Amino acid sequence: MKSLLFVLVTALSMNAMAIEITTTVKLSQKEAAESEYNKILDAAVDDAAMFIATDGEVLGPNLARALESVRYVNRTTAPDMKIAEEILNRKK
């Protein structure tokens, strides 16, 4: 009986540890994704400024990538100019 109780307690403890590890991994993945998203937006600042200055004529590669990311993450259909303005103004 004691060995069965030990097995049950051990199994419950292992299950709790697995849940904790899974939660930690999910949080780490979320933080990494947010960090990558911010890097993409940071890299697009100069391209966003050029895009705005040329009234949308010059679309640099960093801004193009940021536009895709913003639309995917935020599920928005905002115009390119509006997103470029937001990218440029987010550091202020």
Residue pairs with C-beta under 8 A, 6 or more apart in sequence:
37 69
37 73
40 62
40 65
40 66
40 69
41 66
41 69
41 70
41 87
41 90
43 62
43 65
43 66
44 60
44 62
44 63
44 65
44 66
44 87
45 87
45 88
45 91
46 60
46 62
47 59
47 60
47 61
47 62
47 63
47 64
47 66
48 63
48 66
48 84
48 85
48 87
48 88
49 88
50 58
50 60
50 63
51 58
51 59
51 60
51 63
51 80
51 81
51 84
52 81
52 84
52 85
52 88
56 80
56 81
59 80
63 84
63 87
66 83
66 87
67 80
67 83
67 84
70 76
70 78
70 83
70 86
70 87
71 77
71 78
71 83
76 83
